[in-house]
């Protein structure tokens, strides 16, 4: 019996070694917790091979309990039996894959055992193996949490139970019955139970290592995210991208990292930096394809990367789109100089980083818009207490009061309307054209009372007052024209305001016949803050950024100017209160 135990331990040891090699394969580890039918089938095939190998490496024992230690058992004599680790494979199959996997592996193992020899006497191996596989499956861990399997101790108990069931079938249905059981029961129960426990220990060990690896990766990604956030909150630009690629390179094993916008390389670090130069146009056809399709692309060779430099050392790449909403604004590219480094882990990392970075950029854009709204509110509040405007208006009303009390009363009402409109504009992102006109009319009446005959203001309004637009849109343009268009000219200062619908857009134009804008200032106006004692340059910049942020690039200010005057055009999405309500419902 001791000799039999040693021989059994050798056989089980071979199975354990195979298990140790098997769990080193990432594919098998992914199968362990995959609940798909395809994964179940693969597990069934895998453990069926284990069980068949256990049958074929078993120890033949004759009717006199004499051992025949053969290397491979393809067939045995009619009256002989086999001492093997078949039940170990069936039990573990059930524990890992569940009842169906365990039952199917038991069926395969039992049928193969019959094929080996004694079909009539060994029929009971089929139902016993199927029953053991099913019972093991019902006892397996419910796996509500990943990276958990049945503990080795529980596996040992299950191994004892399953092997005891097999001994019971042999006792009841085998021709040699009790004589065989009393000889093989203890070695088989002890060794196979220990084998089951060791098998589960190996799986648990590797899964814990993977859990630790993922925890380390998660920690690195969290650190990476924390360090990149301050830069991407500034938006996707050359400065932020150059800092981000350094951080990505620091926390990953990529040989090179690039970030681009839709046309140019913003940053590149690592291999290939001699020709992947920030500021250059996109160097690879792969990047252009990603921007065009919005789909992540994987390149396994330099030809697929499509770099224009024939000596480029980059041999494998992951190129993923950076999105804000449905718009691709650029790409994140990670390269290797050796193809074999590119694995599914790196691909998933790239996809995850793109999602994180896109959210960071979107967060930055949202913060910019929030700041613009705050700036607009501050400007409105400042206008309410602007001492120059306020005192000029009060002085004008005071002067009118001496000779025309009714006109003074009207101007006071207009001053009240002006400040009331400012308060409304400070609270809302959109107001009706009627509300905007109320503020503009109040402002113009006060200004025209101060400077009689200086300005000729005409309105050509071809839409209803219920159309929506951002607050201060027309007000800023009109105020800018009155303050800056005419210089010291005393008369013939014309301002034409046109509001009409063009298709699905609201077209607004403010045109003057003033002196025009200096050519060196025209490209900057509305696109960047300008230093000005009166603040008009910042007002146009603020308005332009709010229009783009609220709607789209088509809504940006369009400024043309010459020595005959200036025209500022705006094209906004056309919608009324009813349209806004429908839009809200659709969301």
C-alpha positions as CSV (number, residue, x, y, z in Angstrom):
1,X,0.0,0.0,0.0
2,X,2.9,2.3,0.8
3,X,4.4,1.6,-2.6
4,X,1.1,2.3,-4.3
5,X,0.8,5.6,-2.4
6,X,4.3,6.6,-3.7
7,X,3.4,5.7,-7.3
8,X,0.1,7.6,-7.0
9,X,1.9,10.6,-5.7
10,X,4.2,10.5,-8.8
11,X,1.1,10.5,-11.1
12,X,-0.6,13.3,-9.3
13,X,2.7,15.2,-9.3
14,X,2.7,15.1,-13.1
15,X,-0.8,16.5,-13.1
16,X,0.2,19.2,-10.7
17,X,3.2,20.2,-12.8
18,X,0.9,20.5,-15.8
19,X,-1.5,22.6,-13.8
20,X,1.4,24.8,-12.7
21,X,2.4,25.3,-16.4
22,X,-1.2,25.9,-17.4
23,X,-1.9,28.7,-15.0
24,X,1.1,30.5,-16.3
25,X,-0.8,31.0,-19.6
26,X,-2.9,34.2,-19.6
27,X,-5.5,32.6,-21.8
28,X,-6.3,29.9,-19.2
29,X,-6.4,32.5,-16.4
30,X,-9.0,34.5,-18.3
31,X,-11.1,31.3,-18.8
32,X,-11.3,30.8,-15.0
33,X,-13.8,33.5,-14.5
34,X,-15.4,33.8,-17.9
35,X,-19.1,32.8,-17.9
36,X,-19.6,32.6,-21.6
37,X,-20.5,29.4,-23.4
38,X,-17.3,29.5,-25.4
39,X,-15.3,29.6,-22.2
40,X,-17.2,26.7,-20.8
41,X,-16.5,24.6,-23.9
42,X,-12.8,25.5,-23.7
43,X,-12.6,24.5,-20.0
44,X,-14.4,21.3,-20.8
45,X,-11.9,20.4,-23.5
46,X,-9.0,21.3,-21.3
47,X,-10.0,19.3,-18.2
48,X,-11.1,16.4,-20.4
49,X,-7.5,16.2,-21.6
50,X,-6.4,16.3,-18.0
51,X,-8.7,13.4,-17.1
52,X,-7.7,11.3,-20.1
53,X,-4.0,11.9,-19.3
54,X,-4.8,10.7,-15.7
55,X,-6.3,7.5,-17.1
56,X,-3.4,6.9,-19.4
57,X,-0.8,7.5,-16.7
58,X,-2.6,5.3,-14.1
59,X,-1.2,2.2,-12.5
60,X,-2.6,-1.1,-13.6
61,X,-3.5,-3.6,-10.9
62,X,-4.6,-7.2,-11.5
63,X,-7.1,-9.5,-9.7
64,X,-4.3,-10.5,-7.2
65,X,-3.6,-6.8,-6.4
66,X,-0.3,-7.0,-8.2
67,X,0.9,-3.7,-9.6
68,X,2.0,-3.3,-13.2
69,X,3.8,0.0,-13.4
70,X,3.6,0.9,-17.1
71,X,4.5,4.3,-18.6
72,X,1.4,4.7,-20.7
73,X,-1.8,2.7,-20.4
74,X,-3.6,2.6,-23.7
75,X,-5.5,-0.6,-22.8
76,X,-5.7,-3.1,-19.9
77,X,-6.6,-6.7,-19.4
78,X,-10.3,-7.6,-18.9
79,X,-10.0,-8.4,-15.2
80,X,-7.5,-5.7,-14.3
81,X,-8.2,-2.3,-12.8
82,X,-6.5,1.1,-12.8
83,X,-5.4,3.3,-9.9
84,X,-5.3,6.9,-11.3
85,X,-6.0,10.6,-10.7
86,X,-9.0,10.8,-13.0
87,X,-11.4,11.9,-10.2
88,X,-8.9,14.8,-9.4
89,X,-9.4,16.2,-12.9
90,X,-13.2,15.7,-12.8
91,X,-13.5,17.3,-9.4
92,X,-11.4,20.4,-10.2
93,X,-13.3,20.8,-13.5
94,X,-16.5,21.0,-11.5
95,X,-15.0,23.4,-8.9
96,X,-13.6,25.7,-11.6
97,X,-16.2,25.5,-14.3
98,X,-19.4,24.6,-12.5
99,X,-21.8,21.6,-12.7
100,X,-22.1,21.4,-16.5
101,X,-18.4,21.5,-17.1
102,X,-17.8,19.0,-14.3
103,X,-20.5,16.6,-15.7
104,X,-19.2,16.8,-19.3
105,X,-15.6,16.2,-18.2
106,X,-16.8,13.3,-16.0
107,X,-18.6,11.8,-19.0
108,X,-15.5,12.0,-21.2
109,X,-13.3,10.6,-18.4
110,X,-15.7,7.7,-17.8
111,X,-16.1,6.8,-21.4
112,X,-12.4,6.8,-21.9
113,X,-11.9,4.6,-18.9
114,X,-14.3,2.1,-20.5
115,X,-12.5,2.2,-23.8
116,X,-9.3,1.4,-21.9
117,X,-10.6,-2.0,-20.9
118,X,-13.5,-4.1,-19.5
119,X,-16.5,-2.4,-21.1
120,X,-19.0,-4.7,-19.4
121,X,-17.6,-4.7,-15.9
122,X,-16.6,-1.0,-16.0
123,X,-19.9,0.6,-17.1
124,X,-20.3,2.2,-13.7
125,X,-17.3,4.6,-14.3
126,X,-19.5,6.7,-16.5
127,X,-22.4,7.5,-14.1
128,X,-19.9,7.8,-11.1
129,X,-17.7,10.3,-13.0
130,X,-20.7,12.3,-14.2
131,X,-22.1,12.4,-10.7
132,X,-18.8,13.5,-9.1
133,X,-18.4,16.2,-11.7
134,X,-21.9,17.5,-11.1
135,X,-21.6,17.4,-7.3
136,X,-18.2,19.2,-7.4
137,X,-19.8,21.9,-9.6
138,X,-22.6,22.5,-7.1
139,X,-20.1,22.9,-4.3
140,X,-17.9,25.3,-6.2
141,X,-17.6,29.0,-5.2
142,X,-20.3,31.2,-6.5
143,X,-17.6,33.7,-7.8
144,X,-19.6,36.8,-7.1
145,X,-16.2,38.4,-6.6
146,X,-13.3,37.9,-9.1
147,X,-10.0,36.4,-8.1
148,X,-11.6,33.9,-5.7
149,X,-11.8,30.1,-5.9
150,X,-12.6,27.4,-3.4
151,X,-10.0,27.4,-0.7
152,X,-7.4,24.6,-0.7
153,X,-8.8,23.2,2.6
154,X,-12.3,23.0,1.2
155,X,-10.8,21.5,-1.9
156,X,-9.2,18.8,0.3
157,X,-12.6,18.0,1.8
158,X,-14.3,17.9,-1.5
159,X,-11.6,15.6,-2.8
160,X,-12.1,13.2,0.0
161,X,-15.9,13.2,-0.6
162,X,-15.6,12.7,-4.4
163,X,-13.1,9.9,-4.2
164,X,-15.2,8.2,-1.5
165,X,-18.1,8.2,-3.9
166,X,-15.9,6.6,-6.5
167,X,-14.9,3.9,-4.0
168,X,-18.6,3.3,-3.2
169,X,-19.3,2.6,-6.8
170,X,-16.4,0.3,-7.1
171,X,-17.5,-1.6,-4.0
172,X,-21.1,-2.0,-5.3
173,X,-20.5,-2.7,-9.0
174,X,-16.9,-4.0,-9.5
175,X,-16.4,-7.8,-9.7
176,X,-13.5,-7.6,-7.3
177,X,-15.4,-5.3,-5.0
178,X,-14.2,-5.2,-1.4
179,X,-10.8,-6.8,-2.2
180,X,-9.9,-4.0,-4.5
181,X,-11.4,-1.1,-2.4
182,X,-9.6,-2.1,0.8
183,X,-6.3,-2.0,-1.1
184,X,-6.6,1.2,-3.2
185,X,-9.1,3.3,-1.1
186,X,-6.7,4.9,1.3
187,X,-3.9,5.8,-1.2
188,X,-6.3,7.2,-3.8
189,X,-8.4,9.2,-1.3
190,X,-5.4,10.6,0.4
191,X,-3.3,11.4,-2.7
192,X,-6.1,12.7,-4.9
193,X,-7.5,14.9,-2.1
194,X,-4.1,16.4,-1.5
195,X,-3.7,16.8,-5.3
196,X,-7.0,18.7,-5.5
197,X,-5.9,20.9,-2.7
198,X,-2.5,21.6,-4.3
199,X,-4.2,22.2,-7.7
200,X,-6.5,24.9,-6.2
201,X,-3.5,26.4,-4.3
202,X,-1.6,26.9,-7.5
203,X,-4.6,28.6,-9.1
204,X,-5.2,30.8,-6.1
205,X,-1.5,31.8,-6.0
206,X,-1.5,32.9,-9.6
207,X,-4.8,34.7,-9.2
208,X,-3.5,36.6,-6.2
209,X,-0.4,37.5,-8.1
210,X,-2.6,38.8,-10.9
211,X,-4.7,40.7,-8.4
212,X,-1.6,42.3,-7.0
213,X,-0.4,43.1,-10.5
214,X,-3.7,44.8,-11.3
215,X,-3.6,46.7,-8.1
216,X,-0.1,48.0,-8.9
217,X,-1.3,48.9,-12.4
218,X,-4.4,50.6,-11.0
219,X,-2.2,52.5,-8.6
220,X,0.1,53.6,-11.4
221,X,-2.9,54.7,-13.5
222,X,-4.3,56.6,-10.6
223,X,-1.0,58.4,-10.1
224,X,-0.8,59.0,-13.8
225,X,-4.3,60.4,-13.9
226,X,-3.6,62.6,-10.9
227,X,-0.5,64.0,-12.5
228,X,-2.0,64.6,-15.9
229,X,-5.2,66.2,-14.7
230,X,-3.8,69.7,-14.1
231,X,-2.4,69.8,-17.6
232,X,-5.4,68.5,-19.5
233,X,-7.6,70.8,-17.6
234,X,-5.9,73.5,-19.6
235,X,-7.2,71.9,-22.8
236,X,-5.5,69.9,-25.6
237,X,-2.6,72.1,-26.7
238,X,1.1,71.8,-27.3
239,X,2.1,72.8,-23.8
240,X,-0.2,70.4,-21.9
241,X,0.5,67.5,-24.3
242,X,4.3,67.8,-23.8
243,X,3.9,67.4,-20.1
244,X,1.4,64.5,-20.4
245,X,3.6,62.4,-22.7
246,X,6.4,62.6,-20.1
247,X,4.1,61.4,-17.4
248,X,2.8,58.5,-19.5
249,X,6.3,57.4,-20.4
250,X,7.2,57.5,-16.7
251,X,4.4,55.2,-15.6
252,X,4.3,52.8,-18.6
253,X,6.8,50.6,-20.5
254,X,6.0,52.1,-24.0
255,X,9.1,53.0,-26.1
256,X,7.5,56.1,-27.4
257,X,4.3,58.2,-26.7
258,X,2.7,60.8,-28.9
259,X,-0.3,63.1,-28.6
260,X,-1.7,64.9,-31.7
261,X,-4.6,67.2,-32.5
262,X,-6.4,66.7,-35.8
263,X,-3.6,68.1,-38.0
264,X,-0.3,68.2,-36.1
265,X,1.9,66.5,-33.6
266,X,1.6,68.2,-30.3
267,X,4.1,66.1,-28.4
268,X,6.3,63.1,-28.8
269,X,8.8,61.4,-26.5
270,X,10.9,58.3,-26.9
271,X,12.0,56.4,-30.0
272,X,11.6,58.2,-33.3
273,X,11.8,61.7,-31.8
274,X,14.2,62.7,-34.5
275,X,11.4,62.9,-37.1
276,X,8.2,62.8,-35.0
277,X,8.7,66.5,-34.1
278,X,6.1,68.5,-32.3
279,X,4.6,71.1,-34.6
280,X,5.0,69.0,-37.7
281,X,2.0,67.6,-39.6
282,X,0.9,64.1,-38.8
283,X,3.7,61.7,-39.8
284,X,1.7,58.4,-40.0
285,X,-1.2,57.3,-42.1
286,X,-2.5,55.3,-39.1
287,X,-3.1,58.5,-37.2
288,X,-5.1,60.1,-40.0
289,X,-7.2,56.9,-40.3
290,X,-8.0,57.0,-36.6
291,X,-9.0,60.7,-36.8
292,X,-11.2,60.0,-39.8
293,X,-12.9,56.8,-38.5
294,X,-12.9,57.5,-34.7
295,X,-11.9,53.9,-34.1
296,X,-8.8,52.6,-32.2
297,X,-6.2,51.1,-34.5
298,X,-3.6,48.5,-33.8
299,X,-0.4,48.2,-35.9
300,X,1.7,45.1,-35.6
301,X,4.4,46.2,-38.1
302,X,6.0,49.3,-39.4
303,X,4.1,49.1,-42.7
304,X,0.8,49.3,-40.9
305,X,2.1,52.4,-38.9
306,X,2.8,54.1,-42.2
307,X,5.5,56.5,-41.1
308,X,6.9,58.7,-43.8
309,X,10.5,58.1,-42.6
310,X,11.9,54.7,-43.9
311,X,14.3,54.5,-41.0
312,X,11.7,54.9,-38.3
313,X,12.4,52.4,-35.5
314,X,8.8,52.0,-34.4
315,X,7.4,48.5,-35.1
316,X,4.1,48.3,-33.2
317,X,1.6,50.9,-32.2
318,X,-1.7,51.6,-30.5
319,X,-3.5,54.7,-31.8
320,X,-6.6,55.7,-30.0
321,X,-8.9,58.7,-30.6
322,X,-9.3,61.4,-28.0
323,X,-12.9,62.5,-28.0
324,X,-15.1,65.2,-26.5
325,X,-18.6,64.0,-27.0
326,X,-18.9,62.6,-30.5
327,X,-16.0,64.8,-31.9
328,X,-12.5,63.4,-32.3
329,X,-10.2,66.2,-31.3
330,X,-6.9,64.3,-31.5
331,X,-5.1,61.0,-30.9
332,X,-3.1,59.3,-28.2
333,X,-0.3,57.1,-29.7
334,X,1.8,54.5,-27.9
335,X,4.6,52.8,-29.7
336,X,7.0,49.8,-29.3
337,X,10.2,49.2,-31.2
338,X,9.6,45.4,-30.9
339,X,6.4,43.8,-32.1
340,X,6.2,41.2,-29.4
341,X,5.8,43.8,-26.6
342,X,2.3,44.6,-27.9
343,X,-0.2,42.5,-25.8
344,X,-4.0,42.8,-25.0
345,X,-3.0,44.3,-21.6
346,X,-1.3,47.3,-23.3
347,X,-4.3,47.7,-25.7
348,X,-6.7,47.8,-22.8
349,X,-4.4,50.3,-21.0
350,X,-4.4,52.5,-24.1
351,X,-8.2,52.5,-24.3
352,X,-8.6,53.2,-20.7
353,X,-6.1,56.1,-20.8
354,X,-7.9,57.6,-23.8
355,X,-11.2,57.6,-21.9
356,X,-9.6,59.1,-18.8
357,X,-7.8,61.8,-20.9
358,X,-11.0,62.6,-22.9
359,X,-12.9,63.1,-19.6
360,X,-10.0,65.3,-18.3
361,X,-10.1,67.5,-21.4
362,X,-13.9,67.7,-21.3
363,X,-13.6,68.7,-17.6
364,X,-11.1,71.4,-18.6
365,X,-13.5,72.6,-21.3
366,X,-16.3,72.7,-18.8
367,X,-14.3,74.6,-16.4
368,X,-13.3,77.1,-19.1
369,X,-17.0,77.6,-20.0
370,X,-17.9,78.0,-16.3
371,X,-15.1,80.6,-16.0
372,X,-16.4,82.4,-19.0
373,X,-19.9,82.5,-17.5
374,X,-18.5,83.7,-14.2
375,X,-16.6,86.4,-16.1
376,X,-19.8,87.4,-17.9
377,X,-21.6,87.7,-14.6
378,X,-18.7,89.7,-13.1
379,X,-18.7,92.0,-16.1
380,X,-22.5,92.5,-15.8
381,X,-22.2,93.2,-12.0
382,X,-19.4,95.6,-12.7
383,X,-21.5,97.4,-15.3
384,X,-24.2,97.9,-12.7
385,X,-21.9,99.8,-10.4
386,X,-19.6,101.3,-13.1
387,X,-19.2,104.8,-11.7
388,X,-18.5,106.4,-15.1
389,X,-21.6,104.9,-16.8
390,X,-23.8,105.4,-13.7
391,X,-22.7,109.0,-13.0
392,X,-22.9,110.0,-16.7
393,X,-26.4,108.6,-16.8
394,X,-27.4,110.4,-13.6
395,X,-25.9,113.7,-14.7
396,X,-27.7,113.4,-18.0
397,X,-31.0,112.8,-16.3
398,X,-30.3,115.6,-13.8
399,X,-29.7,118.0,-16.7
400,X,-32.9,116.9,-18.6
401,X,-34.9,117.2,-15.4
402,X,-34.6,121.0,-15.4
403,X,-36.3,121.4,-18.7
404,X,-38.2,118.2,-19.4
405,X,-39.5,116.3,-16.4
406,X,-41.3,113.7,-18.6
407,X,-38.2,112.9,-20.5
408,X,-36.2,112.6,-17.3
409,X,-38.8,110.2,-16.0
410,X,-38.5,108.1,-19.2
411,X,-34.7,108.1,-18.9
412,X,-34.9,106.9,-15.3
413,X,-37.1,104.1,-16.4
414,X,-34.7,103.2,-19.1
415,X,-31.8,103.2,-16.6
416,X,-33.8,100.9,-14.5
417,X,-34.5,98.6,-17.5
418,X,-30.8,98.6,-18.3
419,X,-29.7,97.4,-14.9
420,X,-32.6,94.9,-14.6
421,X,-31.5,93.4,-17.9
422,X,-28.0,93.1,-16.6
423,X,-29.2,91.2,-13.6
424,X,-31.2,88.8,-15.8
425,X,-28.2,88.3,-18.1
426,X,-26.0,87.5,-15.1
427,X,-28.3,84.6,-14.1
428,X,-29.1,83.0,-17.5
429,X,-27.0,81.5,-20.3
430,X,-29.7,82.3,-22.8
431,X,-32.4,85.0,-23.0
432,X,-35.0,86.0,-25.6
433,X,-34.3,88.6,-28.2
434,X,-37.0,90.7,-26.6
435,X,-35.0,90.8,-23.4
436,X,-31.8,91.6,-25.2
437,X,-33.5,94.4,-27.2
438,X,-34.9,95.9,-23.9
439,X,-31.3,96.3,-22.6
440,X,-29.9,97.6,-25.9
441,X,-32.7,100.1,-26.3
442,X,-32.2,101.4,-22.7
443,X,-28.5,101.7,-23.3
444,X,-28.9,103.5,-26.6
445,X,-31.5,106.0,-25.3
446,X,-29.2,107.0,-22.5
447,X,-26.2,107.3,-24.8
448,X,-28.1,109.2,-27.4
449,X,-29.5,111.6,-24.8
450,X,-26.0,112.3,-23.7
451,X,-24.8,112.8,-27.3
452,X,-27.7,114.2,-29.3
453,X,-27.3,113.9,-33.1
454,X,-24.0,112.0,-32.7
455,X,-25.3,108.4,-33.5
456,X,-27.8,107.1,-36.0
457,X,-28.9,103.7,-34.9
458,X,-31.1,101.6,-37.1
459,X,-32.6,98.2,-36.3
460,X,-33.6,95.7,-39.0
461,X,-35.3,92.9,-37.1
462,X,-36.8,90.2,-39.3
463,X,-37.6,87.6,-36.5
464,X,-39.9,87.4,-33.6
465,X,-38.8,88.5,-30.1
466,X,-39.1,84.9,-28.7
467,X,-35.9,83.6,-30.4
468,X,-33.1,82.8,-28.0
469,X,-29.6,84.0,-27.9
470,X,-26.9,84.5,-25.1
471,X,-27.2,87.6,-23.0
472,X,-25.1,90.7,-23.9
473,X,-24.6,89.4,-27.5
474,X,-26.0,92.5,-29.3
475,X,-25.3,94.8,-26.3
476,X,-21.5,94.1,-26.5
477,X,-21.4,94.6,-30.3
478,X,-23.3,97.9,-30.1
479,X,-21.4,99.2,-27.2
480,X,-18.1,98.3,-28.9
481,X,-19.2,100.2,-32.0
482,X,-20.2,103.4,-30.1
483,X,-17.0,103.5,-28.0
484,X,-14.4,102.6,-30.7
485,X,-15.7,103.0,-34.2
486,X,-15.9,106.7,-34.7
487,X,-13.1,108.3,-32.7
488,X,-13.6,112.1,-32.3
489,X,-16.2,112.4,-35.1
490,X,-19.3,114.3,-34.0
491,X,-21.9,113.3,-36.6
492,X,-22.8,111.0,-39.4
493,X,-21.9,108.0,-37.2
494,X,-24.2,105.2,-38.4
495,X,-24.7,101.8,-36.8
496,X,-26.9,99.3,-38.6
497,X,-28.1,96.2,-36.6
498,X,-29.6,93.4,-38.7
499,X,-31.3,90.3,-37.2
500,X,-32.8,87.7,-39.5
501,X,-33.2,83.9,-40.0
502,X,-31.0,82.1,-42.5
503,X,-32.1,78.5,-42.7
504,X,-31.6,76.9,-39.3
505,X,-29.4,79.8,-38.1
506,X,-30.0,83.2,-36.5
507,X,-27.9,85.8,-38.3
508,X,-26.9,88.9,-36.4
509,X,-24.9,91.7,-38.0
510,X,-23.7,95.0,-36.4
511,X,-22.1,97.3,-39.1
512,X,-20.8,100.8,-38.7
513,X,-19.2,103.4,-41.0
514,X,-16.4,104.2,-38.6
515,X,-12.7,104.4,-39.0
516,X,-12.1,100.7,-39.0
517,X,-9.9,98.5,-36.9
518,X,-6.1,98.6,-37.1
519,X,-4.8,95.7,-39.4
520,X,-2.5,94.4,-36.7
521,X,-5.4,94.1,-34.2
522,X,-7.9,92.6,-36.5
523,X,-6.6,88.9,-36.4
524,X,-6.5,89.0,-32.6
525,X,-9.9,90.6,-32.0
526,X,-12.2,88.1,-30.4
527,X,-9.6,85.4,-30.4
528,X,-7.5,86.5,-27.4
529,X,-7.8,89.0,-24.6
530,X,-6.5,92.5,-25.5
531,X,-5.1,95.1,-23.2
532,X,-7.4,98.0,-23.2
533,X,-8.3,100.7,-20.7
534,X,-12.0,100.4,-21.7
535,X,-12.0,96.6,-21.8
536,X,-13.7,96.3,-25.2
537,X,-11.1,93.8,-26.4
538,X,-11.8,91.5,-23.5
539,X,-15.6,91.9,-24.0
540,X,-15.4,90.7,-27.6
541,X,-13.1,87.8,-26.6
542,X,-15.4,86.8,-23.8
543,X,-18.4,86.9,-26.1
544,X,-16.6,84.9,-28.8
545,X,-15.6,82.2,-26.4
546,X,-19.1,82.0,-24.9
547,X,-20.6,81.6,-28.3
548,X,-18.2,78.8,-29.4
549,X,-18.6,77.1,-26.0
550,X,-22.4,77.3,-26.0
551,X,-22.9,76.3,-29.6
552,X,-20.2,75.5,-32.1
553,X,-17.3,77.0,-34.2
554,X,-19.8,78.3,-36.7
555,X,-21.1,80.6,-34.0
556,X,-17.8,82.5,-33.7
557,X,-17.5,86.2,-34.4
558,X,-16.8,87.0,-38.0
559,X,-15.1,90.4,-38.2
560,X,-14.3,92.4,-41.4
561,X,-13.0,95.9,-41.3
562,X,-11.6,98.7,-43.6
563,X,-11.3,102.5,-43.4
564,X,-15.0,102.6,-44.5
565,X,-16.2,100.8,-41.4
566,X,-16.5,97.5,-39.6
567,X,-18.9,94.6,-39.8
568,X,-19.3,91.9,-37.1
569,X,-21.4,88.9,-38.0
570,X,-22.7,86.1,-35.7
571,X,-24.5,82.9,-36.8
572,X,-26.3,81.1,-34.0
573,X,-28.5,78.0,-34.0
574,X,-32.1,79.3,-34.4
575,X,-34.5,78.2,-31.7
576,X,-37.4,79.6,-29.8
577,X,-38.9,78.8,-26.4
578,X,-40.9,75.9,-27.9
579,X,-37.8,74.6,-29.6
580,X,-35.8,74.8,-26.4
581,X,-38.5,72.9,-24.5
582,X,-38.5,70.2,-27.2
583,X,-34.7,70.0,-27.0
584,X,-34.9,69.6,-23.3
585,X,-37.5,66.7,-23.6
586,X,-35.3,65.0,-26.2
587,X,-32.4,64.9,-23.7
